Amino acid sequence: MNKDKVKGTVDDAAGRAKRQVGEWTGDTRTQAEGAAQQVKGKIEKAVGNVKDAARGVSDKINSASDRDNIERERVERDRLAEERKHHEAMGS
């Protein structure tokens, strides 16, 4: 869980509590502030989810790139070994 998700969760919970207090006391301003804080928290959590998803995609791309690099190195080693064998067979 990243900091955006944590902050969002805290703001959502605090806003929910504030809104509820406003409802119990009949204070519409507190209700509105609580509702706004809840919305802010939900947006922060959504941003955190997007960041996590992007990080996951980036990790997959990097992993695939690493596998490609390893495969290219293996192919190049094999090619050089074959070339060496060929030169040895030709007596060079």
Phi, psi and omega in degrees: 000130181267174186295329178295318179295318180296310180299319179298318179297317179295313180297320179298312181294316180296319178296320179298316180296316181297317178299318181295318178299317178299322178293317181295323183267351182077016181271101184292330178295315178296322177299314181295318179297319178296317179297318179297320179293325176297315179299315178303315180297318180295322178294316179299319178296320179297318177299317178300320178296319179296317179298317178298317180296316179296320178296321178297317178296316179300317179298320179294319179297315179297321179295317179295320179296318178299317179297319178298317180297318179297317180295317178300318179296320179296315180298317180296318177299315179298317179298316180294322178295318178296319179296319178297316179299317180299314180295322179294321180292329181277351178082021180265000000 
